[in-house]
């Protein structure tokens, strides 16, 4: 069985169609000019390794113009296949990942442009979240937050129960006060002097009679007041109705005085209108005749002007032009006069017609509506007069009873045993007070019972809060332990790798501080000086980042068979050479991509070497 | 988790109680520490099971994960109460 790896790629990233690559144990140096597929090859390897959730957000894994893609790796007789499919604007991934911890692999074994660790080291950012993400630290932190949330919930519930307890204490204190007061009232009631039964009975009878008489008097007074009010209202209404009747009668009288014989008046207007109409007919007839004659004259005048003929066109009678002109003037004047007279006469006829209509309307109104209103008003007056008579009779029957009842009340009050009455009244009031207080006591007891015993719940919530606090404390402590362990592990590995690479000539130490910020201690002869990572050159930072990656790989993925570095042209060549030698001795397959100018090489090639550069 | 860690009193918890001269029996204290450690360990397991949907904040945990954690806590609380019944000083 061959140890070579066969990578078959279809429509991944910039690699269109199906392409096949072969990697051999040791160093595989991929060289190509720009846009020849170096980074796409790295993307194909990432497609095999990354988890679905890390693949889907990155749109560049699938070829832009294809909806399906595939990567297949044959290694040691086994096949690993990953399929990509673009669907509804998102990417779905099929097949198992090559390694169960793809994110860790991507971070510690693939030095590409999108490696978060490289990016953070180059930009001088702290590595806390990046490195702790692979430990149990985040679980402990989440758990700590969860227990804190539970504690807050329990505290909120505890507060509610404590409020209830406060309410309960208040109610209990009020109940005690009521009970003390009730005891005092009952004692007072017991010490009250006894009254003989016959006196109680007699006083009670007197009291009953007096109360009855007072009630009757009060009722009578109320009835009298009510009747007086009704009489007053009835009188007002009667006056209004009478005034209305007077106004209506006055209106009828006025009309009758203005028009003593309405029918004759209307006949006279009709006759006048008829006479005007006759006159109008006559005038119109004359007007027609004048118009005919004027037309004849006009024709004769036209004949004279046009042909010089001085005779009538109808009868042939000779007629002079001067005569024609005079006749025409006379006829025109008469026509104008007739027109004025006709207009004047028409205006008069219209005026009289309107007068007649108005008169007829007024007459109709007086005959029907006003008379109907008058009748209604009269009927209402009759009804109201009857009602008033009855009310006055009632008042007259009530009024004499008032002095009688007043006298009776005075009489009963005068004979009533006031001392006994007061004594009994006090006793009655005391009984009422005791009953009220007893009712208050019962209400408070019911409220207390309703709230119930909250002490148990309070104790339980207090216990839950303590439990949550201790859990939170425990997981925070564990998170801290993990954080320290991760940092210490990285620091130890980094130092080891640095030493093996013999990079510790310039730096005494490179380490992560408490906040996971990278620090260095420079060495200059015998001198040592702590410094920030930001003081390093770009090449030095990249070297440090690669060392960190190798430290992570040693710690977490020592069995993983690849180490991949993309676009190595930018690394410090001397240091990078040592790193590659170091990696090639520890990792079965090292894949390095390198840019070459297009004039030297125009396609992608893979050169294999055995553990040396 | 090894047995030494389980038995070790937590800072501000068993240790403090001891310093205060607690009358709590040693067995009860050890039981409680063991219980707390078990809850932490089980909690981590639950979160690891929902690894694919694990958010940054507890508010965004899946309802099913929250329920599992809550059930775990309530079960442990019941045991805690049982273990501390009749003991006055519970830390």
Interface residues (C-beta under 8 A of the other chain):
Chain A: X51 X53 X136 X138 X139 X140 X142 X143 X145 X146 X147 X149 X150 X460 X463 X464 X466 X467 X468 X470 X471 X473 X474 X475 X477 X478
Chain B: X10 X11 X12 X13 X36 X37 X39 X40 X43 X44 X47 X48 X52 X54 X57 X58 X61 X66 X69 X70 X73 X76 X77 X80 X81 X84 X90 X91
